[in-house]
Amino acid sequence: MIKVSVMYPNKPNARFDHAYYRDKHMPLVQARLGSACRFYTVDKGLAGGAPGEGPTYIAMCHIYSDSAEAFQAGFGPHAKEILGDIPNYTDLSPVMQVSEVVVGQP
């Protein structure tokens, strides 16, 4: 299993609509990916590692898929629509990472 993490760096004066991201964007992603998205999670950054420090990322999502190939097969045909929705909730540029899940929930 792989995890595609999409992270939005916390920058001063950044715009991020958490409700839109949670209620509209991520359901759109899941609908377009279909079975290539086994499930996803959404995180809202609260704090950094030191007391009083802001979060490194203002928000992130993690999309779980059977393989990188399965994810790309689901995402590729809808990339333009999915990426085109980003300005509806933020002015930040996301940082992406694909990881192999080596330990997960049973």
Residue frames as qw, qx, qy, qz and C-alpha x, y, z in Angstrom:
[[0.000, 0.891, 0.453, 0.000, 0.00, 0.00, 0.00],
 [0.405, 0.207, -0.014, 0.891, 1.14, 3.54, -0.68],
 [0.122, -0.809, -0.435, 0.376, 0.20, 6.88, 0.81],
 [0.346, 0.512, 0.203, 0.760, 0.14, 10.10, -1.19],
 [0.306, -0.655, -0.392, 0.569, 0.60, 13.03, 1.18],
 [0.234, 0.661, 0.255, 0.666, -0.37, 16.50, 0.01],
 [0.468, -0.551, -0.381, 0.577, 0.86, 19.14, 2.45],
 [0.155, 0.858, 0.209, 0.443, 0.24, 22.88, 2.51],
 [0.513, 0.024, -0.368, 0.775, 3.07, 24.86, 4.17],
 [0.239, -0.846, -0.421, 0.225, 1.99, 27.33, 6.84],
 [0.419, 0.228, 0.090, 0.874, 2.96, 30.77, 5.53],
 [0.012, -0.415, -0.361, 0.835, 2.05, 34.22, 6.87],
 [0.391, 0.422, 0.016, -0.817, -1.20, 35.60, 5.45],
 [0.073, 0.024, -0.911, -0.405, -1.94, 32.39, 3.55],
 [0.657, 0.017, 0.048, -0.752, -5.55, 31.70, 2.64],
 [0.205, 0.047, -0.974, -0.086, -6.88, 28.21, 3.35],
 [0.655, -0.169, 0.003, -0.736, -10.58, 27.31, 3.56],
 [0.136, -0.208, 0.949, -0.193, -10.59, 24.17, 5.70],
 [0.602, 0.297, 0.550, -0.497, -14.34, 23.62, 5.32],
 [0.657, 0.595, -0.225, -0.405, -14.15, 23.71, 1.52],
 [0.214, 0.507, -0.834, -0.041, -11.14, 21.38, 1.54],
 [0.268, -0.056, 0.901, -0.336, -12.87, 18.88, 3.85],
 [0.531, 0.399, 0.576, -0.476, -16.40, 19.08, 2.44],
 [0.638, 0.696, 0.030, -0.328, -15.87, 19.68, -1.29],
 [0.306, 0.715, -0.606, -0.167, -12.31, 19.17, -2.54],
 [0.185, -0.335, 0.920, -0.087, -11.48, 15.87, -0.89],
 [0.663, 0.296, 0.621, -0.295, -14.84, 14.26, -1.71],
 [0.594, 0.724, -0.170, -0.307, -14.20, 15.37, -5.34],
 [0.100, 0.600, -0.791, -0.062, -10.78, 13.69, -5.24],
 [0.435, -0.076, 0.871, -0.215, -12.26, 10.49, -3.82],
 [0.697, 0.503, 0.357, -0.366, -15.07, 10.44, -6.39],
 [0.526, 0.735, -0.356, -0.239, -12.67, 10.92, -9.32],
 [0.009, 0.520, -0.854, 0.032, -10.12, 8.39, -8.08],
 [0.862, -0.058, -0.299, -0.405, -12.79, 5.76, -7.41],
 [0.958, -0.270, -0.079, 0.049, -11.30, 2.46, -6.26],
 [0.624, 0.432, -0.299, 0.578, -7.77, 3.90, -6.59],
 [0.142, -0.504, 0.404, -0.750, -8.53, 5.75, -3.32],
 [0.479, -0.233, -0.836, 0.133, -9.00, 3.12, -0.65],
 [0.339, -0.836, -0.410, 0.133, -9.51, 5.88, 1.92],
 [0.360, 0.542, -0.137, 0.747, -8.12, 9.28, 2.86],
 [0.438, -0.643, -0.438, 0.451, -7.52, 11.42, 5.91],
 [0.178, 0.788, 0.071, 0.585, -7.46, 15.21, 6.30],
 [0.578, -0.392, -0.377, 0.608, -5.35, 16.99, 8.92],
 [0.012, 0.930, 0.101, 0.354, -5.61, 20.59, 10.15],
 [0.570, 0.221, -0.430, 0.664, -2.32, 21.87, 11.57],
 [0.474, -0.825, -0.302, -0.063, -2.49, 23.09, 15.16],
 [0.363, -0.881, 0.295, 0.076, 1.07, 23.60, 16.42],
 [0.568, 0.600, -0.550, 0.124, 4.73, 22.91, 15.77],
 [0.782, -0.054, -0.560, 0.267, 7.17, 20.96, 17.90],
 [0.317, 0.038, -0.456, 0.831, 8.08, 23.75, 20.30],
 [0.065, -0.662, -0.628, 0.404, 5.70, 25.50, 22.71],
 [0.123, 0.774, 0.128, -0.607, 3.98, 28.42, 21.00],
 [0.117, -0.306, 0.667, 0.670, 5.31, 27.47, 17.57],
 [0.670, 0.371, -0.002, -0.643, 2.87, 27.46, 14.65],
 [0.880, 0.112, 0.462, 0.005, 2.29, 24.31, 12.61],
 [0.324, -0.312, 0.627, 0.636, 4.73, 23.48, 9.82],
 [0.045, -0.226, -0.756, -0.612, 1.75, 22.69, 7.58],
 [0.390, -0.012, 0.184, -0.902, -1.60, 24.48, 7.74],
 [0.850, 0.134, 0.248, -0.445, -3.33, 21.40, 6.32],
 [0.077, 0.385, -0.868, -0.304, -2.62, 18.08, 4.68],
 [0.893, 0.072, 0.081, -0.436, -4.31, 15.04, 3.30],
 [0.211, -0.371, 0.896, 0.126, -3.16, 11.46, 2.94],
 [0.804, 0.268, -0.145, -0.510, -4.62, 9.32, 0.18],
 [0.500, -0.305, 0.811, 0.003, -4.14, 5.56, 0.51],
 [0.742, 0.458, -0.257, -0.416, -3.95, 3.43, -2.61],
 [0.981, -0.064, 0.175, 0.048, -2.91, -0.13, -3.45],
 [0.729, -0.032, 0.262, 0.632, 0.08, 1.05, -5.51],
 [0.081, -0.528, 0.158, 0.830, 1.61, 4.09, -7.15],
 [0.010, 0.049, 0.758, 0.650, 0.42, 2.73, -10.50],
 [0.084, -0.603, -0.793, -0.024, -3.16, 2.39, -9.22],
 [0.117, -0.716, -0.268, 0.634, -3.07, 5.95, -7.88],
 [0.066, -0.369, 0.418, 0.827, -1.73, 7.36, -11.15],
 [0.001, -0.268, -0.849, -0.456, -4.32, 5.43, -13.18],
 [0.114, -0.722, -0.668, 0.139, -7.08, 6.99, -11.05],
 [0.192, -0.729, -0.108, 0.648, -5.59, 10.48, -10.74],
 [0.334, -0.141, 0.513, 0.778, -4.15, 11.03, -14.22],
 [0.099, 0.493, 0.689, 0.522, -7.40, 11.34, -16.19],
 [0.242, -0.861, -0.436, -0.098, -8.76, 13.83, -13.64],
 [0.576, -0.224, -0.159, 0.770, -5.58, 15.75, -12.76],
 [0.112, 0.331, 0.208, 0.914, -6.62, 18.94, -14.55],
 [0.455, -0.644, -0.393, -0.474, -9.98, 19.09, -12.74],
 [0.727, -0.528, -0.342, 0.276, -8.53, 18.20, -9.32],
 [0.522, -0.133, -0.057, 0.841, -5.60, 20.61, -9.57],
 [0.013, 0.452, 0.319, 0.833, -7.88, 23.28, -11.04],
 [0.507, -0.710, -0.444, -0.203, -9.95, 23.21, -7.84],
 [0.615, -0.191, -0.365, 0.672, -6.99, 24.27, -5.64],
 [0.097, 0.241, -0.037, 0.965, -7.59, 28.05, -6.04],
 [0.493, -0.556, -0.425, -0.517, -11.09, 27.53, -4.59],
 [0.740, -0.623, -0.254, 0.030, -9.64, 26.84, -1.14],
 [0.630, -0.600, 0.097, 0.483, -6.07, 28.17, -1.00],
 [0.384, 0.899, -0.208, -0.019, -3.39, 30.39, -2.49],
 [0.472, -0.607, 0.633, 0.092, -0.65, 27.99, -1.32],
 [0.630, 0.433, -0.601, -0.232, 1.29, 25.55, -3.48],
 [0.912, -0.334, 0.152, -0.185, 1.06, 22.01, -2.13],
 [0.024, 0.576, -0.817, -0.013, 4.06, 19.80, -1.40],
 [0.931, 0.024, -0.112, -0.347, 3.53, 16.15, -2.36],
 [0.088, -0.490, 0.865, -0.064, 5.17, 12.92, -1.25],
 [0.884, 0.015, -0.336, -0.325, 4.48, 9.31, -2.13],
 [0.231, -0.515, 0.765, -0.310, 5.39, 6.83, 0.61],
 [0.596, -0.054, -0.791, -0.129, 5.24, 3.10, 1.08],
 [0.637, -0.537, 0.182, -0.523, 3.14, 2.24, 4.13],
 [0.449, 0.300, -0.823, 0.177, 5.26, -0.20, 6.13],
 [0.109, -0.247, -0.836, 0.477, 3.15, -0.21, 9.31],
 [0.328, -0.278, -0.263, -0.864, -0.55, 0.57, 9.35],
 [0.599, -0.144, 0.438, -0.655, -3.75, -0.23, 11.13],
 [0.270, -0.022, 0.961, 0.060, -4.84, -3.88, 11.08]]
